[in-house]
């Protein structure tokens, strides 16, 4: 059953989870993308992860998620043409939540950037709704910075990635019957690279 979510503001007020609580064992990933690694501390261990986005069109949302109420994950894109960063917001009692996935082209490990072409997918989990830009010419990360976090040795390297950007063209539903425009977005999440 599809549920209309027009005119709703999602601010992401979530109950604090105990620090020792284990991840949910029976959580299943959506059919289209794998779920980010569930961390009981939220997005970043440092506590400074966030996502803000303004969405208009078939769905009107002002997202303002904070570290403890969201999950994030990221790494190199499969063809090493940039990075992919995923954010999953607070989950409602009926299992619905919004996930945003940014594919930032030309971004490389540990380096900042400007005017980076970006692909965007917005998934409404539990509603079987998905919007995608289907190309990197509709959105841009105009400022990107990366800062190394975690253990400095070893084959796995994690960075706090901070970005600001916007879209100039809408993301379309799979059947092209509806559209949304993400006119602005800001996020701080993580990307992990391995040898």
Buried (B, 14 or more C-beta within 10 A) or exposed (E): EEEEBEEEEBBBEBEEBEEEEEEEEEEEEBEBBEBBEBBEBBBBBBEEBBBBBBBBBBBBBEBBBBBBBBBBBBBBBEEEBBBBBBBBBBBEEEEBBBBBBBBBBBBBBEEBBEEBBBBBBBBBBBBBBBBBBBEBEBBBBEBBBBEEBBEEEEEEBBBBBBBBBBBEEBBBBEEEEBBBBBBEBBBBBBBBBEE
